[in-house]
Amino acid sequence: MIEIRIDDSSDPRLDDYRSLTDTAGRTRDDVEGGRYMAESFKVIERALRAGHLPRSVLTQERWLPAVRELLHDDDETPVYIAADTLVEAVAGYPVHRGALAAMHRPRLPTVDRLLREAEAQSASPRIAVLESLTDHANVGAVFRCAAALGVRAVLLSPDCADPLYRRAVRVSMGTVFQVPWARFARWPDGIDELHDAGYVVAGMTLGESAIPLDALVAESPARLALVFGTEGDGITPCTDRLLDRRVVIPMTGEVDSLNVAAAAAVAFYATRRPGEE
């Protein structure tokens, strides 16, 4: 690592770290710029373990020993060291998690490759499909549930929020690096790809003709794709028409539905396979 102390917030070497709270701008710029942000030592460590490469690291003086342990001695990654106030001025919020790393964004696999890899890992794979989720925290939470409960992959509609946005990565606790994911080129046309690969496509919905989750569990399809719709409106009508099953989690207490991440946790746990606990 190359240690560089910076005392000017306008230093162009800090451009990767500017205005991190600007969700729309950062998402667009990070994707087009081929980067993402990893926040906290645990998340950075998991990114490195997954083979992702850092562009640079931004930290404060007191965290420098931990950064040295995190990076290899022969690593030539620039490590920018700055005062708390300067880091906050650049990032747009107080950074208390030790370090930020600007990482090179890895190339995503194709949906076909991801499905083949899921099949190679399990004779009865389960995957999650996220349609048009807009909240990065929900995306990150779904990935964390998927990692914990044996879901082999996550597939996204083209307009779904970015799993590598800083908040999604942080909420996932770095499990976005652990669970393989890909984006459909077109949606809901991608459901045809799932059918061709032998998946039963089950949408979590409050719509008519929905069966209880227990009924899907009893059916135990060999290959299962669980679809979760956007916050608020849920699964779109054009997607709903293509589903093999419509599934509901029965509710009590005059509650009609769960947050999408909570619903995903329930569905992933209920449909788990032997050996995935």
Secondary structure, 3 states (H helix, E strand, C coil): CEEEECCCCCCHHHHHHCCCCCHHHHHHHHHHHCEEEEECHHHHHHHHHCCCCEEEEEECHHHHHHHHHHCCCCCCCEEEECCHHHHHHHHCCCCCCCEEEEEECCCCCCHHHHHHHHHHHCCCCEEEEECCCCCHHHHHHHHHHHHHCCCCEEEECCCCCCCCCHHHHHHHCCHHHCCCEEECCCCCCHHHHHHHCCCEEEEECCCCCCEEHHHHHHHCCCCEEEEECECCCECCHHHHCCCCEEEECCCCCCCCCCCHHHHHHHHHHHCCCCCCC
